[in-house]
C-alpha cells in the first residue's frame, strides 16, 4: 500500500510539468508557424480555413520533438521538488533506492515511447504528405482562391472577373463585371447586380449564376454587338487545368515513408533504388528507431540532474538537462545527414552517438545512486563556478573602471 501510494504521488508530480511542457512547446512552435502560414495563404489568395488544416498537419512534427523535452522536464522538475522539500531524503531514509524510484518515470517513458513510435512511424509521414499536398493545391489554385473585392481577377484562362462586394465567404457576390475572350474571336461581357458560383456535374466547369444584369455578345461575324437584358442568367466558366499532386513518396522524400515502408525500401535491391537514395532511407530508418528508444534513457538523465547539492537551490540542472538534450538532438540529426551522404557508416553515425549519450546518462545515474555523496549536478556546479570566475573578475574590473570614470567626471 505504501509503495502504491508514493508511486501515485510521484506520478501526479510528474504529470503536470510533463503535460504543460508538451502543450506550451507545441503552441509556441505553432504560433511562429501560424504567422508564416497566414502570410503565405493570403499572398496565394487561398481561404483562411486552410491555415488551420496546415497547422493541424504540422502539429505531429512538433510533438515528436516535444515528447523528449516534456519527459525530461516532467521527471526533472518532479524530483527536484521532492529533493527541495526533503521528501526525497525521507524516501531514501526508509529504504527506497533510486533504482526503485525509477519505476514511475519508466512507466511514463514506456507510454511516451509507444506514442513516439506511432507518431514518428506513421502519423508524421502521413501529415507531412498532407501538408505538402495542401501547399501544392494552394499554389495551383485547387483549393479555390478567393475573389479579391475591387480587383480584376482571372478566374479562368480566358475569363476576367471583378466584384464590388462579397458576402457570406464569397457565396454572395454584388456588383459583378465579367469578360470572356474565346479562341474564335468572340467575346462576352456581362454586368449584374448579384451572382453566385455553383458547382456542376463536370469538374472542369463551374456555373456563375447572375441576377439582374446585361449581357453583351460580340464577334467577327456580328455587325454590331448583341445586347441582352436578363433577370437570371447562367454562365458556364471553364476552370483552368490543375495538375494532380504526386503520390506519397514519389518526390524521393523518405520522410513521407512509414516505418514498415522504410524497412522494406532499405532492403530493396540496388537496381531499384539509387545508392544515395537508399542510404538516405536507411539513415532515416535508424534515426526514427533511435528517437523511440532514446525516450527510455531520458529518465536517467532527468533524475541525475534533478537532485541539487545540499544547501543549494541552484536550478543549473534544469538548464543543463535541456542543453544536453538539445545538443544530442542536433548531433543525431547531423549523424543522419552524414550517414545519408555516405561520409560515415550509418550504424556508427546514428547508434554511436546514441551509445555515447546513453553511457553518459548511465554514468550520471550511477554517480547519484551508488557512489557515497555522489552528486552529478555538484560536478556541473563546480565546473560552472570555475568558468564563472574570470567572468566575475571581468565584471568587477569593469564596475571599478566605471566608478573611477564617474569620479573623474565629477
N, C-alpha and C positions, 0 to 999 in steps of 0.2 A: 504493500500500500504506500509506504514512504517513497519507494523508488518511482512508482507511477505518479505520485503527487509532485515530486520535484521535476520529473520529466515533463509533466504538463505545464509546470511553472516556467521551465526553460523554453518550452515550445511557444508559450504566449509571449515571452520576452523577445524571441527571435522573429515572430510573425509580423509585428508592427513595423520595425525598420526594414524588413525584407520587402514587404508589400509596398510600403511607402517609397522605398528606393526604386523599385521596378516602375511604379507609376510616374514618379517625378522625373526619372531619367528618360523614360519613353516620351512623356509630354514635352519636356524641354527640347528633345531632338525633333519631335514632330512639329513644334512651333516654328523652329527655324526652317524646316522643310515646307511648312504651310505657306509662309510668306513667299518663298520662291515659286511655289506651285500657283498661288494666286496670280502672281506677276506673269507666269508662263501662260496660264489659261486665258487671262484677259488679253494678252498680246495675240494669242491664236484665235480669239473670238469664240471660244467654246463656252458651254454652260458652266456656271459656277458649281453645280452639283457634282461635276467630275472631280473637283478638288478633293471632296470627301472620299470618293472612291479611290483616288490615288493615294491619299493619306492612309486609308484602311489597308491598302496593299503594301504600304511602306512599314506599317507597324511591326510585322513579324521580323523584318530585317533589324530593327532597333531592339526588339525584345530578345533576340538571340544574343545581342551584346549586353543587354541589361541584366540577364539572369545571373551570370557570374558576379557582377558587381553587387546585385541585390543580395545574393547569398553571402558574399564576403561581409558586407556592411551589417546584414541582419545578425549573423553569428558574432561578429566582432563587437558590435555595439551592445548586444545582449550580455556577453561575457564581460565586457568592460564594466557594464552597470553592476553585475554581480560582484566583480572584484572591488569596485569603488565603495560598495555598501558593505563589504566584508562578508557577504553571503557566500562567496566562493571559498573563503577561508573556513567558514563553518561547515560547508560540504566536505572540504578536504579533511577537516578535523574528525568527522565521523566515519572516515574511511572511504569516501567516494573519490576514486582516482580520476585523473584527467582522461584516461582511456575510457572509463565508464561514462564520463561526461560527453564523449563523442557520439553517444547513441542518438540523441535527438538531432544534432546537426546533420548526422548521416542519414536520418530519415528524410529530412528536408532535401539533402543532396540527392538521394535516390529519386524522390519525386521530381525534382527540378532537372535531373539528368534525363529522366524519361520524357519530360516536357521538351527539353532541348533536342532530344533525338527526333521527336515529332516535328519540331519547328524547323531545324536545320536540314532534316532529311526529307521532309515532304511539303511543309507549309511554305517555307521561304522560296523554293524553286517555283511553285505554282504562283505565289503572289508576285514574284519578280517578273514572270512572264506576263501576268495580267497587267501589271504596271506598264511594262513596255508596250503591250497592245493598246492600252488606253492612250499612251503618249503618241503612238503611231496614228491612231484613229483621230486624235485631236489635231495633229498636224495635217492629216489628209482631209479633214472635214467630215469624216464618217459619223462623228458624234452630233452633228447638226450645229453648225456655227450659228450664233445669234446674229440677228439683223441689227446693225447699228442705226439708231434713230438719227435722221437728218443727213445721212451719208448715202452715196451711191454704192451699192454692194452688188457684186457679180455673183448671183445665186446659181447660175449655170454657165456653160461655156459661151452661150450667145444671149444670155438674159441678164439685164441690169434692173435692180430694184431699189426704190427709195421710199421710206415711210416717214411720216411726220410724228406719229405716236405709236407706242407699243404697250399693250396691256396684257395682263394675265400670262406673264412669262412668254410673250411673243405669240400667243394664240389669237389675240385680238389686235389687228393692225388698223391704223387710221391714217387717212391722207396718203394714198398709195399712188406711186408712179412706177410704171413697168414698161420696159422697152426690150424688144426681141429682134435680133438680126438673124435671118436664116441664110443658108448657103445659096439658095436660088435667087437672092436679092430681095426677097420680100421682108417687110418689116411690120411689126405690130406694136403699137403704143397704146397704153391704157392708163387712165386715171380713174380712181374710185375713192369713194368716201370711206369705205371699210373693206376688210377682207381677212381671210384666214387660210392657212395651209392645211391640206387634208391629204392623208395617205391614200394610195391606190393599190390595186392588186399587182401592178407592175412595180417592182422595187426600183426601177430606173426612172420612174415618172412620179412627180408629186403634183397635186392639184391645188391651184390657187383659186379660191372661190371669192370673186369680187362682188361688191354690192354698191348700187347707185353710182354709176360711172359712165365714161365714154371710151369707146374702143376705136382706134384709127388703124386701118389696114392700108398698106401701100406696097407697090411692087412695079417691076419694069413693064408689065402688061396692063397696068392700070393707067387710064388717062388722068384721073385725079384720085386722091385718097378716098377710101370708103370710111364713112363715119357711122358708128352705131352707138346709140344710147341704150343703156340697159339698167334693169333693176338688180338682176343677178346674172352673173356670167362665170362659167368655169373655164379656167385656162390651164392647160397641161404644160408643166415646166419640166423639160428633161434634166435629170440630175447628171452631173459630171461623173465619169467613171472613176471609181475609187479602188485603189489597189488593195488586195487582200493581204492581211498581216501574215507573216511567216508562221509555220508551225513551231511548236516549242522545241528548242534546241537546234533549229536549223541554222541559226546565226553563229554556230560554233561557240555558244556561250554555255560552258559547263556548269555555270551557276544555276541554270534552269533545269538541270537533271536532278531527279530524286536519287536518294542513296542506292536503291536497287538498280536504277539505270546507270549510275556511275560505276557500280560494281560490275555490271555486265559490259559496259563500254571499256572499262580498264583492262578487261581480259580479251577484248576483241583482237583478231589477227591484225598484224601490221598493215597489210594492204588495204584494209578497210578504213583505217584512220591514219592521218598524218602523224609522224612521230612526235612533233611538237604538241599537237592537239592531244595526243594520248598521254603525254607527260603531264599536261595541264589537268587532264581528267583525273589521273592518279594522284596528283598533288592535292587537288580539291577533295578527293575522297578521303585521303589521310587527314587533311585539315578538319573536315567535318567530324570524323571519328574522334579526333583529339578534343574537339570542342565539347563532345559529350562526356568523355572520360575525365577531362580536367575538372569538372564540377566536383568529383569525389576528392580532389586534392585541396580544394579551397577551404574546407572547414579546418584543416590542419594549420594553414596559414593564418586564418582568422583568429583561432583560439590562441595561437602562439603570440600574436601581436596585440591581443586584447588585454592581457594582464600587465598593468604598469608596475614599475618598481615600487617598493614600499615607500610610503610618504611622498608619493609622486602622483600628480594628477595630469601629467602630460598626455596630450592627445596625439603624440607622434605616431603611435601605432596605426591610427586610422589613416593618416596621410601616407605612411609607409606602405600599408597594405594596398591602398589604391594605386600608388605609384608602381609597386611591384607587379600588380595585375595588369595595368595598362602597358607597362614595358614588355611583359611577357606576351600580351596580345599582339603588340607591334612586331616582336621577334617572330611570333608564329606566322603572321601574315607575310613577313619578309622571307621566312623559310619556305612558305608555299610558293612564292614567286621564284625563289632560287631553284626549288625543285622542278617547277614547271619549265624554267628556261634551260634546265639541264646542267646548271653550274655545279650543283652538288647532288648526290643521290637523294631521292625523295624520302626514303626511310630515315636517313641520317638527318636531313634538314628539319623534318617535322617532329619525328619521335625523339630525336636527340635533344631538341630544345625542351620538349615536354619532360624528358627524363631529368634534365638539369633542374627544371622548375620543381619537379616532384621531390628530388633529393634535397633541395634547399628547404622545402616545406617540412619534409620529414625530419630534417636536422633541427629546424626551429622547434618543432613539437617535442623532439627528444630532449633538447636542452631544457625546455619548460617542464616536462613531465617526469624526467628520470634523473636529471642532474641536480644535486642539492643546491638550493638557492639559484637555480638556473633561470635566466631572465633574457630571452632574445631581445625584447624591447629595450632592456637595460643596455645591451651592447650597441643597439642603434642610437640610444640616447647619448652614450659615451662618444660614439663616432660623430654624432651631430654636434655635441659640445666642443669637440676638438676642431671641427670645421667652423663652428661659430666664433671661436676665439679671435682669429685675425679679423673677422668682420666686426666684432665688438670693438677691437682696438682701433680699427679704421674709423668707426663711427665716433668713438671717444675723441680721437685726434681731430676729426672734422668739427665736432662741437667746440673744442678748445680753440681752434682757429677762428671760428665764427665769433666766439666771445671776445677774443683779442681784437678782431676786426671792429666789433661794435664799440669796444672801449677806445680804440684808436680814433674812431669817427667822432666820439663824444669829446 
